Amino acid sequence: MKLTRRALLGTTAAGLAASLLPGGIAFAADTQVGIVVKIGGIPWFNAMEQGIKQEGSKEGVNAWMVGPTQADAAQQVRAIEDLIARKVNVIGIVPNDSAALAPVLGRARDAGIKVLAHEGPNQDNRDWDFELTTVEAYGQAHMDLLAKEMGEKGEYIVYVGSLTVPLHNAWADAAIAYQKEKYPNMKMLGDRFGVAESVDETIKTTQDQLRAHPDLAGILTFGSQGPIGAARVLEDREAADKVALVGGFSPGQGVKYVKSGTIRGGYIWNPMTAGEIFVQLGNMLAKGEEPKDGMELVGVGPVRVFPDKKLIQAQKLEALDKENIDRLVELGL
């Protein structure tokens, strides 16, 4: 399996870091939590890794992130197989393809390993999934912003991380259904494009769509690299005033485009907080504790717990606008 050098070093470093308390006092970290994300080396998951390391050190948990070199389900499968062989207590997963991961996650659970998903509300063979916003709230918030910036009329296109990323497509479904109901003078062109975890693929698709649709008025993107790639094209083509670009991204990567007005805005949750929650919940599950409705989680406060859905639901969004972007950048996001 190909992993980023950062991820490989991080795996080794996690074990070392977990063997020391502040002041250099050694202890045995009995709990091991390995978290497999969609892709390593991009700002969003770099921030998540920082949260994983911080919370692991705080709770005395040997926790680390595995970042494949591509947003590829096969690489995630191999990473999970490695964690099963290592006999970790908990596997965390941010899935690229829920169906492709279900069999290997089933093997993990058969081996007595707890499985904790994030951005995977429909992931089979999980013990729990945690989310920092609801599907409907996230999709509708972005559509409201896109509609505002488009004057509630015109044609738009939609990007997602890939056509198999479950949560991106659920957000898109919610946004599109909401548009049809609330903004009838807007129209989505064609089908969604699975490019938004790649700057290069987003650039190429945006160039192609601008050529094919000269009257294009909006781009809605789910996937942290989508706004960045599309913004580059809009600035190169001097089309930022004509095409409303809306979506979530890592603040440090997109701050200049927000300030220039090329990215009109979007919403995110804090990936650093998601990393902290992975460790907090992972430690809880490893101890045999079950989530309880109303319990408090780091960074988000009380959460709803739905045992029938295997869902832990928080609601904590940040606006990616000119008023808020500098504060998010200062947080290291």
N, C-alpha and C positions, 0 to 999 in steps of 0.2 A: 504493500500500500504506500502511496506517495503522501507524505505529510510535509507541511512547511517546516523549515529548519526551526523556526520559532516554536512550533508546536512540539517538536521532538525535544528541544531543549527544555521547554516548559514542563513536559512530562517528567523529565529527570529532576528538574529544579523543584517541582512540586513535592516530590518525595523528600528531598533534602530540607526544604523549607518547613515541611510538616514535622520534621524531627527536632525542631528547635523552638523553644518558647522565647519570648523577649528576655534578653540577658544571656542567651546562649544555653539555657538549661534544657537538657534533652528530655523527650518523652516519647512514648510509643503512640503513634496515631493509629488507633484500631480501625477507624472508619475511613474507607477509600471511596471517593466519588469521582468517577471519570465522566466528563461531559463532552459529547461529540456534537459539534456545531456544523453549520452548513458549509462554511468555507473559512479558512484561516487567512490572516494577513490583511484583512480589510478593517477599516476603523470601527465599524459596528461591533465586530466580534473581538477586536483588540480591547475595547471598553468592557465587554462582557468578561473577558479573561481577567482583567484587572479586578473586577468585582468578585470573581471566583477566588482569586488569590487572597484578597483582603479578608473575605469572610472565612475562608479556610483557615487562615492564620488566627483569626479571632476566636473561632470555635474549636480549634485544635483538630481539624479534619484535613486529611490528605486529599486535597481536591485539585484537579487540573483539567485543562481544556485540550481537546484534540481537534485540530483544524485541518481538514483535507485541503489539498491544493486546488481543487475544483469543486463546484457545487454539484456533486456527483453521488448518487445514492449508493453505488457500488463501493466507493471509498468509505462511506459511512458504515456500510455493512462490515467491511474488513476491520474498521476501527472498533466496532462493537464486538466482533469475534475476538479481537485482541484483549479487550476488557474482560470478556467472559473467561478467557484463559488465565488472566491475572487474578481472577476471583475477587473482583471489587465488590463492595457492598451495594453500591447504587450506580446505575448508568443514567446519565442525563442525555437527552437528545433534542436537538432542534432539527426536525426532519426535512429532507429534500423531497422524499417520495414515501408517503406513509405505507403504501401497499408493499413496496420493495423492502421496507424495514420490518414489517410485521413478523415474518418467520424468524429472523435472528433475534428480535426482541422476545419472542416466545421462548426461544432457547435460553435466553438470559433469565427469564422468570422461572423456567424449569430448573435452572441451576441455583435458584434461591436468591437471585439478584433483583432488587427493586428497580423499576423503570419509571423515570420521571421525565415527562415531555414538557416542552415549551414551544408555542406556536404549532401545536399538534393536537387540537381538540378532538380530532377524529382518528387519532393514532390507535390502531389495534395493539393489543399486548402491552399496554402501559398500566402502571398502578395509578398514576395521577398525571394530569396535565395542569399547568398553571398559566394564567394569562393576566396581562396587565391592562387589558381593555377588552370590551366585548367586540365580537365580530361586527355587529350592527352599528355600534357607536363609532368604531374606527372607520368603517366604510362610508357611513353617512356623513361624518365630519369632513372627510376629504371631498366628498361629492358636493356638500354645501359650499366649501371653499372654491372648488373648481367652478361651480355654477355662478358664484358671485363674480369671479374673475372673468368669466366668459359672458357676463351679462345675461345669463340664463338662456343662451341660444347658441346654436352652431354645432359643428362636428368635433368629436374628440376621439382619441385612442387611449387604450389601456395597456400598461405593462405590468407583468407579475414576475416573480423570481424565476419560475418555470411553470409549465402547465401541470406539473405534478406536486408543487409545493402547496400543501393543503390550506394553510391559513391565508396566504396571499390570494388564492383563488376564492376563498370564502369572503374575504374583504371585497374583492372585485364583484362577486355576486351581489353582495349587500349594496354596494355603491351603485351598480347598474340598475338593480331593481328599484332603488330609491329614486334614481334619476327619472326612470320611466313614469313613476308615480307623481313626483313633485315637479319635475322640470321637463315637460313634454316638448318644448322647443329645442331641446338638446338631443343629439343623436350620436351614438357610438358607431364608429366605422369598423367594419369587419369583425374579427375576433381579437381577443387579447394576445399579446406577444410575450413569450417567456424569456425575457432578456435582462431583467432588472437586477440581477446579481453580477452583471458584467458591464463595465463602462464601455468596452469596445463594441459589444453586441448592441448596446443601447445606442451608441453613436451611429452605427450602421443602419439600424432600424429607423431611427429618427430621420436620418438623411433620406432613406428610401420613402418614408411616409410623407415627408414634406414635398418630395418630387411628385409623388402619386396624387397628393391631395393639397393643391395650392391654397384651398380655403380652410385648411385645418385650423381650428381655434383653440384646442386644448389637448394637453397630455396629462393623464392621471397615471401615476406610477407607484406600484407597491413593490418594494425591493430597494435596498439602500443605495445601490449604484445607479438606478434609473434616473433620478433627478440630476445627478452629476454629468452623466453622459449626454442626456438631452440638453442640459444647459450649455454645454460646450458647443453643440450644434446650433442652438438658437442664437448664441452670441456670434458665432462664425458667420451665420446667415443674416445677422441683424434682424432676427425675427422675434426677439423676446417681447416686444410690445404687441405683436400680433397673436402670438400663441401663449396661452396661459399654461404654465407648468406647475403642477402640484404633486406633492408626494413626500414620504418620509425618507430621511437620510441622516447620516452622522453629521452633527453640527459643524465640527471642525473641518470636515471635507467640503461642506457646501456654504459656509458662512459668506464667502465673497459673492456668491450668486444670489443669496438672499438680499444682501446689501445693495447689489446692482439692480435688483428687481427682476432678474431673469427667472429665478425660482420664486413664485408668488407666495409660497408657504407650504405647510404640511404639519403633520403631527407625529410624534414618536413617544414611546416610553423610554425610560433610561435603561440602556442595555447593561450598564454597570450594576444597577439595581437588580436586573434579571439574573446576573451572575451571582449576586449575593443570595438571592432567593433560592437558586439552584442548590447552593451549599446548605442553607438553613433547612430547607425541606428535605434534602438528601440526608442530612444528619438525623432529622426527625424519623424518617422512614427506616433508616438503618437501625435505630433504637427500638423499632417496633411500635412507634407512636403513630396514631392516625390524625390527620388534619381535622380540626373542629371549626364549625361555622362561627364566625366572629373573632377568630384568633388573629393576633397581630403579626404581620410580617415586616421585616426590615424595609424601611423606605416607602412603604405604602399604607401602613396602618391596618385596621381590621379588614378582613376579606370574607367573601361568601364562599362556602364550601358546599358542593353538590355531589354527594356520594354516588347517586344514580348515574351521573354523567362523568364521574371520576375527574371532576373539575374544581380547581381552586381559582376563584375569580376576584381579581382586584380591578380598580379603575383609576389609572394614574397616567394621564397624557400630558405632554409638554407641547406647546405651540412653537413651531419653527418659523417665527416671524422676526421682523426687525427689532421689536421690543424685547424679545426673549433670547435671541440667538447668542449674544455675547455671554450671557450668564451660563448657558449650556456649554459653550466652548471653554469657559473658565473652569468648569467641572471636569474637563478633560474628555468630553464626548466628541 
